[in-house]
Amino acid sequence: MKEIRIKPLQLGGSVVIPPSKSLAHRYIIGGALCEGEAVVSNLQRSKDIEATIEVMSNLGVDFSLMADEEGRLTYRIKGHGGAFQLTNSDFQCNESGSTLRFLIPILLLITEEVVVRGQGKLVERPLDVYYDILKEQGIEYKNAKGHLPLVLSYGRRKLSSGVFKVRGDISSQFITGLLYALPFLEGDSRIEMTTNLESRPYVDLTIKALKDFGIKIINNDYQSFEIPGKQKYLGGSYKVEGDFSQVAFFAVAGLIGSKPIKVTGLNKNSLQGDKAIIDIIKKMQGQVEELEDGYIFYPSKTQGITIDIKECPDLVPALTVLAALSEGETRIINGERLKIKESNRLESTSKELIKLGADIEILEDSLLIRGVEGFNGGLVDSWNDHRVAMSLGVASQRASGDLILTGADSVAKSYPGFWDDFKKLGGVFSE
């Protein structure tokens, strides 16, 4: 793992936010399921997106790179409308939970034997929702005591239309995976939630993307979803908008430092759940100026509040840094699902900041954070978690000495250009 030494310097300036990883997955897969051709623009290379392109290529989908300007990619995608032509039976999802959970229902549309693999913590991420469906439909499979690799047997039954009862409090990614596959089936289907659906904005993103591809989904107030069968994905041109989950790091950097930071490349009408970062910052009395395609974040004396992160769990690492430097107490609540991310983010982010002098109490599914004036320098670790690494990077502004960060290269999972942008804003580090 890469180790860097970060100087405690102030960041300031402007950065173009990279495209939304969540939407990129959805448009790449939608394009791969089209009859004909789809053009998806404003993509950026990251390990997660490369994993999705690779697994869809295994199904015979052709990806042609059309342009590469300033790290932004445009792909021309030629699918087979669900009539897949398997070119590789080994599907490596690396560490991408979205790739894995979006892929499995699609693989149930074919009867060839395939193996689905993962790396790192992904091997252990829960898939019980799908295993229950496989058992109910009599679809043969094998796994390693509930962990990857998952083998879907040769000649097995395909996925059949019907009623799918699904828990909504584990991951919305299961819902998305089914929503992509079920429109291909002969009959109509319905997904019924057996618990309240969490991370609803991610399902909204899925339904919006599917609508762009001509797929009809009926949302019954998030209690159930009706999916007509015999639908076809339509081709077209789709541009991926900027990622609000990445805005969080630069927003916090602007608030805790001494110079403003401007972020651009965003859709302020976005359905992304992580857009909540803007309202949270305002509630903490942070100064934010809205622009046509972005925001400016000004140095601010922020105040502790209670933050419910049930609908926006990816914001927690950045918000923990902000809360640790805010006046009074901040409570971050409803974080149970953070335990099954790339790291247990309640634990990983907090323990590294505690090393630097933060006052944080780690509770069962929440954090109690008491504000301090600044951080110490010292040795911290990313826990091989991209969001932890980026959060510690911006926290360096308020350290009294150099920050030595191990696992800095973990940012490649979602934002390979993060450290380049960090430098553009005045950050200095050495390897």
C-alpha positions as CSV (number, residue, x, y, z in Angstrom):
1,M,0.0,0.0,0.0
2,K,1.3,3.4,-0.9
3,E,2.4,5.7,1.9
4,I,2.6,9.5,1.5
5,R,3.6,12.3,3.8
6,I,1.2,15.3,3.7
7,K,2.2,18.8,4.7
8,P,-0.4,20.7,6.8
9,L,-1.0,23.4,4.2
10,Q,-4.2,25.3,3.4
11,L,-6.2,24.3,0.3
12,G,-8.0,26.8,-1.9
13,G,-9.1,27.3,-5.5
14,S,-11.3,25.4,-7.9
15,V,-11.9,21.8,-8.9
16,V,-14.2,20.1,-11.4
17,I,-16.0,17.3,-9.7
18,P,-15.6,13.9,-11.3
19,P,-18.7,12.1,-12.7
20,S,-21.0,10.2,-10.4
21,K,-19.9,6.7,-9.9
22,S,-23.4,5.6,-9.0
23,L,-24.8,6.9,-12.3
24,A,-21.9,5.7,-14.4
25,H,-22.6,2.1,-13.3
26,R,-26.3,2.5,-14.2
27,Y,-25.7,4.1,-17.6
28,I,-23.0,1.6,-18.6
29,I,-25.2,-1.3,-17.7
30,G,-28.2,0.2,-19.4
31,G,-26.2,0.8,-22.5
32,A,-25.0,-2.8,-22.4
33,L,-28.6,-4.1,-22.3
34,C,-29.7,-2.0,-25.3
35,E,-30.7,-3.2,-28.7
36,G,-28.4,-1.2,-30.9
37,E,-26.1,1.5,-29.7
38,A,-25.7,3.8,-26.7
39,V,-23.2,6.6,-26.2
40,V,-22.3,7.3,-22.5
41,S,-20.1,10.4,-22.0
42,N,-18.4,12.1,-19.1
43,L,-17.0,8.9,-17.6
44,Q,-13.8,8.6,-15.6
45,R,-11.6,5.6,-15.1
46,S,-11.8,4.1,-11.6
47,K,-11.4,0.5,-10.4
48,D,-15.1,0.2,-9.8
49,I,-16.2,1.4,-13.2
50,E,-13.5,-0.7,-15.0
51,A,-15.0,-3.7,-13.1
52,T,-18.5,-3.0,-14.5
53,I,-17.2,-2.5,-18.1
54,E,-15.2,-5.8,-17.8
55,V,-18.1,-7.9,-16.6
56,M,-20.4,-6.6,-19.2
57,S,-17.8,-7.2,-21.9
58,N,-17.8,-10.9,-20.8
59,L,-21.4,-11.0,-22.0
60,G,-20.4,-10.0,-25.5
61,V,-21.0,-6.3,-25.2
62,D,-18.7,-4.1,-27.3
63,F,-17.2,-1.0,-25.7
64,S,-15.4,1.5,-28.0
65,L,-13.5,4.5,-26.6
66,M,-14.5,7.5,-28.6
67,A,-12.7,10.4,-26.8
68,D,-10.4,11.0,-23.9
69,E,-10.3,14.7,-22.8
70,E,-8.9,15.8,-19.4
71,G,-9.5,12.3,-18.1
72,R,-13.2,12.2,-19.1
73,L,-14.1,9.3,-21.3
74,T,-16.9,8.7,-23.8
75,Y,-17.9,5.1,-24.7
76,R,-19.9,3.8,-27.6
77,I,-21.6,0.7,-26.4
78,K,-23.1,-2.0,-28.6
79,G,-25.3,-4.4,-26.8
80,H,-27.4,-7.4,-27.8
81,G,-30.7,-6.5,-26.1
82,G,-30.3,-9.2,-23.6
83,A,-29.4,-11.9,-26.1
84,F,-25.9,-12.3,-24.6
85,Q,-23.0,-13.9,-26.3
86,L,-20.8,-15.2,-23.4
87,T,-17.1,-14.6,-24.1
88,N,-15.7,-15.3,-20.6
89,S,-17.5,-17.3,-17.9
90,D,-15.4,-15.8,-15.1
91,F,-16.8,-12.5,-13.8
92,Q,-14.4,-10.6,-11.5
93,C,-16.1,-7.7,-9.7
94,N,-12.9,-6.7,-7.8
95,E,-14.1,-4.6,-4.8
96,S,-17.2,-3.1,-6.4
97,G,-20.4,-3.8,-4.5
98,S,-22.5,-2.1,-7.2
99,T,-20.9,-4.2,-10.0
100,L,-21.6,-7.4,-8.0
101,R,-25.2,-6.7,-7.0
102,F,-26.2,-5.2,-10.3
103,L,-24.7,-8.1,-12.2
104,I,-26.1,-11.2,-10.5
105,P,-29.8,-10.9,-11.7
106,I,-28.5,-10.2,-15.2
107,L,-26.6,-13.5,-15.1
108,L,-29.8,-15.2,-14.2
109,L,-31.1,-14.4,-17.7
110,I,-28.7,-17.0,-19.2
111,T,-28.2,-20.8,-18.4
112,E,-24.4,-21.1,-19.0
113,E,-22.2,-21.8,-16.0
114,V,-20.5,-18.7,-14.7
115,V,-18.4,-17.8,-11.7
116,V,-18.7,-14.5,-9.9
117,R,-15.7,-13.4,-7.9
118,G,-14.7,-10.5,-5.8
119,Q,-11.7,-9.1,-3.9
120,G,-11.1,-7.6,-0.5
121,K,-14.1,-7.0,1.8
122,L,-16.5,-7.6,-1.2
123,V,-16.0,-11.4,-0.8
124,E,-17.8,-11.2,2.6
125,R,-20.5,-8.6,1.7
126,P,-24.0,-10.1,2.2
127,L,-25.9,-11.6,-0.7
128,D,-28.6,-13.3,1.3
129,V,-31.4,-11.4,-0.6
130,Y,-30.3,-13.0,-3.8
131,Y,-29.7,-16.4,-2.3
132,D,-33.3,-16.4,-1.0
133,I,-34.5,-15.7,-4.5
134,L,-32.4,-18.4,-6.0
135,K,-33.7,-21.0,-3.5
136,E,-37.3,-19.9,-4.0
137,Q,-37.0,-20.2,-7.8
138,G,-35.1,-23.5,-7.7
139,I,-32.0,-22.0,-9.4
140,E,-28.8,-24.1,-8.8
141,Y,-25.8,-22.3,-7.3
142,K,-22.8,-22.9,-5.0
143,N,-20.9,-20.5,-2.8
144,A,-18.0,-20.6,-0.3
145,K,-20.1,-20.8,2.9
146,G,-22.0,-17.7,2.0
147,H,-19.0,-15.9,0.5
148,L,-17.7,-15.4,-3.0
149,P,-16.9,-17.0,-5.4
150,L,-20.5,-17.7,-6.4
151,V,-21.0,-20.4,-9.1
152,L,-24.2,-20.4,-11.1
153,S,-24.5,-23.9,-12.6
154,Y,-24.6,-24.9,-16.2
155,G,-28.1,-25.7,-17.6
156,R,-29.8,-24.2,-14.6
157,R,-33.2,-22.6,-14.7
158,K,-33.4,-18.9,-15.7
159,L,-35.0,-16.2,-13.6
160,S,-38.8,-16.3,-13.8
161,S,-41.2,-13.4,-13.5
162,G,-43.4,-13.2,-10.4
163,V,-43.4,-11.6,-6.9
164,F,-40.1,-10.9,-5.3
165,K,-40.1,-10.2,-1.6
166,V,-37.0,-8.2,-0.7
167,R,-35.7,-6.6,2.5
168,G,-35.0,-2.9,2.0
169,D,-32.8,-2.3,5.0
170,I,-29.6,-4.1,3.8
171,S,-28.8,-2.4,0.5
172,S,-30.8,-0.8,-2.2
173,Q,-28.4,-2.3,-4.7
174,F,-30.4,-5.5,-4.6
175,I,-33.5,-3.6,-5.8
176,T,-31.5,-2.0,-8.6
177,G,-30.1,-5.3,-9.8
178,L,-33.6,-6.8,-10.1
179,L,-35.0,-3.6,-11.8
180,Y,-32.4,-4.1,-14.6
181,A,-33.1,-7.7,-15.2
182,L,-36.9,-8.1,-14.7
183,P,-38.0,-6.1,-17.7
184,F,-36.6,-8.8,-20.0
185,L,-38.8,-11.5,-18.6
186,E,-41.9,-12.9,-20.4
187,G,-44.4,-12.0,-17.6
188,D,-44.9,-9.0,-15.4
189,S,-43.1,-8.9,-12.0
190,R,-43.4,-7.1,-8.7
191,I,-40.9,-6.3,-6.0
192,E,-42.4,-6.1,-2.6
193,M,-40.5,-4.6,0.3
194,T,-40.6,-6.6,3.5
195,T,-39.0,-3.7,5.5
196,N,-38.7,0.0,5.0
197,L,-36.5,0.9,2.0
198,E,-33.4,2.7,3.0
199,S,-31.2,4.7,0.6
200,R,-34.3,5.6,-1.5
201,P,-32.4,8.2,-3.6
202,Y,-30.3,5.4,-5.1
203,V,-33.5,3.7,-6.3
204,D,-34.6,7.0,-7.7
205,L,-31.4,7.2,-9.7
206,T,-32.0,3.7,-11.0
207,I,-35.6,4.4,-12.0
208,K,-34.5,7.7,-13.7
209,A,-31.7,5.9,-15.6
210,L,-34.1,3.1,-16.7
211,K,-36.6,5.7,-17.9
212,D,-33.9,7.2,-20.0
213,F,-33.5,3.8,-21.7
214,G,-37.2,3.5,-22.3
215,I,-37.9,1.1,-19.4
216,K,-41.1,1.5,-17.4
217,I,-41.1,1.0,-13.7
218,I,-44.1,1.8,-11.4
219,N,-43.0,2.9,-7.9
220,N,-45.8,2.4,-5.4
221,D,-44.5,4.8,-2.7
222,Y,-41.4,2.6,-2.2
223,Q,-43.6,-0.2,-0.8
224,S,-43.5,-2.1,-4.0
225,F,-42.3,-1.8,-7.6
226,E,-44.2,-3.1,-10.7
227,I,-42.1,-4.1,-13.7
228,P,-43.9,-5.0,-16.9
229,G,-42.3,-7.8,-18.9
230,K,-41.1,-8.0,-22.6
231,Q,-39.6,-4.5,-22.5
232,K,-36.7,-3.3,-24.6
233,Y,-33.8,-1.0,-23.7
234,L,-33.5,1.8,-26.2
235,G,-30.2,3.3,-27.4
236,G,-29.3,7.0,-27.2
237,S,-26.8,9.5,-25.8
238,Y,-26.3,9.9,-22.1
239,K,-24.0,12.2,-20.1
240,V,-23.1,11.4,-16.5
241,E,-23.4,14.2,-14.1
242,G,-20.9,15.2,-11.3
243,D,-20.7,13.2,-8.1
244,F,-22.1,14.8,-4.9
245,S,-20.4,12.1,-2.8
246,Q,-17.0,13.5,-4.0
247,V,-18.2,17.1,-3.4
248,A,-18.2,16.3,0.4
249,F,-14.4,16.2,0.7
250,F,-13.8,19.5,-1.0
251,A,-16.8,21.1,0.8
252,V,-15.2,20.1,4.2
253,A,-11.8,21.3,3.0
254,G,-13.2,24.7,2.2
255,L,-15.1,25.0,5.6
256,I,-12.2,23.9,7.9
257,G,-9.4,25.7,6.1
258,S,-8.6,29.4,5.5
259,K,-9.4,29.7,1.8
260,P,-12.6,29.1,-0.2
261,I,-13.0,26.2,-2.5
262,K,-15.1,26.2,-5.6
263,V,-16.6,23.0,-7.1
264,T,-18.2,22.8,-10.6
265,G,-19.6,20.2,-13.0
266,L,-22.7,19.5,-10.9
267,N,-26.4,19.3,-11.6
268,K,-28.1,21.1,-8.8
269,N,-31.4,19.4,-9.6
270,S,-29.8,16.0,-9.1
271,L,-31.6,13.1,-7.5
272,Q,-28.4,11.9,-5.9
273,G,-28.9,11.3,-2.2
274,D,-25.5,12.7,-1.3
275,K,-26.7,16.1,-2.4
276,A,-27.8,16.2,1.2
277,I,-24.2,17.4,2.0
278,I,-25.3,21.0,1.0
279,D,-28.3,21.1,3.5
280,I,-26.2,19.5,6.2
281,I,-23.5,22.1,5.9
282,K,-26.0,24.9,6.0
283,K,-27.6,23.4,9.1
284,M,-24.1,23.4,10.7
285,Q,-23.9,27.1,9.8
286,G,-21.3,26.6,7.1
287,Q,-21.1,29.3,4.4
288,V,-22.1,28.1,0.9
289,E,-22.6,30.1,-2.2
290,E,-24.6,28.5,-5.0
291,L,-23.4,28.8,-8.6
292,E,-25.1,27.7,-11.8
293,D,-23.2,24.4,-12.0
294,G,-21.7,24.2,-8.5
295,Y,-20.9,25.8,-5.2
296,I,-18.3,27.8,-3.3
297,F,-17.5,26.7,0.3
298,Y,-16.1,29.4,2.6
299,P,-14.1,29.0,5.8
300,S,-16.7,28.8,8.5
301,K,-17.1,28.3,12.3
302,T,-19.5,25.3,12.1
303,Q,-21.8,24.1,14.9
304,G,-22.5,20.5,16.0
305,I,-25.9,19.1,15.1
306,T,-27.6,15.7,14.8
307,I,-27.1,14.1,11.4
308,D,-29.3,11.2,10.2
309,I,-27.2,9.4,7.5
310,K,-29.6,6.6,6.7
311,E,-30.1,8.0,3.2
312,C,-26.6,9.2,2.6
313,P,-24.1,6.9,4.4
314,D,-21.2,7.6,2.0
315,L,-21.0,11.1,3.5
316,V,-19.9,9.9,6.9
317,P,-16.1,10.0,6.6
318,A,-16.0,13.6,5.4
319,L,-18.7,14.7,7.9
320,T,-16.8,13.1,10.7
321,V,-13.8,15.3,10.0
322,L,-16.1,18.4,9.9
323,A,-17.9,17.5,13.1
324,A,-14.6,16.9,14.9
325,L,-13.7,20.5,14.2
326,S,-17.1,22.0,14.9
327,E,-18.2,23.7,18.1
328,G,-20.2,21.6,20.5
329,E,-21.5,18.1,20.0
330,T,-22.4,16.3,16.7
331,R,-24.3,13.1,16.6
332,I,-24.2,11.0,13.5
333,I,-27.0,8.4,13.8
334,N,-28.5,5.4,11.9
335,G,-25.2,4.2,10.6
336,E,-25.6,0.4,10.9
337,R,-25.0,-0.2,7.2
338,L,-21.6,1.6,7.4
339,K,-20.3,-1.6,9.0
340,I,-20.4,-3.5,5.7
341,K,-18.7,-0.9,3.5
342,E,-15.1,-1.2,2.3
343,S,-14.3,-0.8,6.0
344,N,-16.5,-0.4,9.0
345,R,-16.6,3.4,8.5
346,L,-17.9,4.2,11.9
347,E,-14.8,2.6,13.3
348,S,-12.2,3.3,10.7
349,T,-12.7,7.0,10.2
350,S,-13.1,7.6,13.9
351,K,-10.1,5.6,15.1
352,E,-7.8,7.4,12.7
353,L,-9.1,10.8,13.7
354,I,-8.8,9.8,17.4
355,K,-5.1,9.2,16.7
356,L,-4.9,12.8,15.6
357,G,-6.6,14.1,18.8
358,A,-10.3,14.0,17.8
359,D,-12.8,13.4,20.6
360,I,-15.1,10.7,19.2
361,E,-17.2,8.1,20.9
362,I,-18.1,5.1,18.8
363,L,-21.5,3.7,19.6
364,E,-23.5,0.7,18.2
365,D,-24.7,2.4,15.1
366,S,-23.8,6.0,15.6
367,L,-21.0,8.5,16.6
368,L,-20.9,11.1,19.3
369,I,-18.3,13.7,18.3
370,R,-17.2,16.6,20.5
371,G,-15.4,19.4,18.7
372,V,-11.7,20.2,19.1
373,E,-9.6,23.1,17.9
374,G,-7.3,21.1,15.6
375,F,-5.5,17.9,15.0
376,N,-2.0,16.6,15.7
377,G,0.2,15.2,13.0
378,G,1.2,11.6,12.9
379,L,0.7,8.2,11.2
380,V,-2.8,7.2,10.0
381,D,-4.1,4.5,7.8
382,S,-6.8,4.4,5.1
383,W,-8.0,0.9,6.0
384,N,-7.9,0.4,2.2
385,D,-11.0,2.6,2.0
386,H,-11.1,5.3,-0.6
387,R,-13.4,7.6,1.4
388,V,-11.4,7.3,4.6
389,A,-8.2,8.2,2.6
390,M,-9.7,11.3,1.1
391,S,-11.2,12.4,4.4
392,L,-7.8,12.2,6.1
393,G,-6.2,14.0,3.2
394,V,-8.4,17.1,3.7
395,A,-8.1,16.8,7.5
396,S,-4.4,17.5,7.1
397,Q,-5.1,21.2,6.8
398,R,-5.8,21.4,10.5
399,A,-2.9,19.3,11.7
400,S,0.0,20.7,13.7
401,G,2.5,18.5,11.8
402,D,2.9,16.3,8.8
403,L,0.3,13.5,8.3
404,I,1.8,10.2,7.2
405,L,-1.0,8.3,5.4
406,T,-0.7,4.6,4.4
407,G,-3.0,3.2,1.7
408,A,-3.3,6.6,-0.1
409,D,-3.7,4.7,-3.4
410,S,-7.0,3.3,-2.2
411,V,-8.6,6.4,-3.8
412,A,-8.3,4.6,-7.2
413,K,-11.5,2.7,-6.3
414,S,-13.7,5.8,-7.1
415,Y,-11.5,8.9,-7.7
416,P,-8.1,8.1,-9.1
417,G,-7.4,11.8,-9.7
418,F,-8.1,12.9,-6.2
419,W,-4.4,13.5,-5.2
420,D,-3.9,15.4,-8.5
421,D,-6.8,17.7,-7.6
422,F,-5.5,17.9,-4.0
423,K,-2.2,19.3,-5.5
424,K,-4.1,21.7,-7.7
425,L,-5.7,23.2,-4.6
426,G,-2.3,23.7,-3.0
427,G,-1.8,20.4,-1.2
428,V,1.8,19.1,-0.9
429,F,2.8,15.6,-0.2
430,S,5.8,13.3,-0.9
431,E,6.0,9.5,-1.3
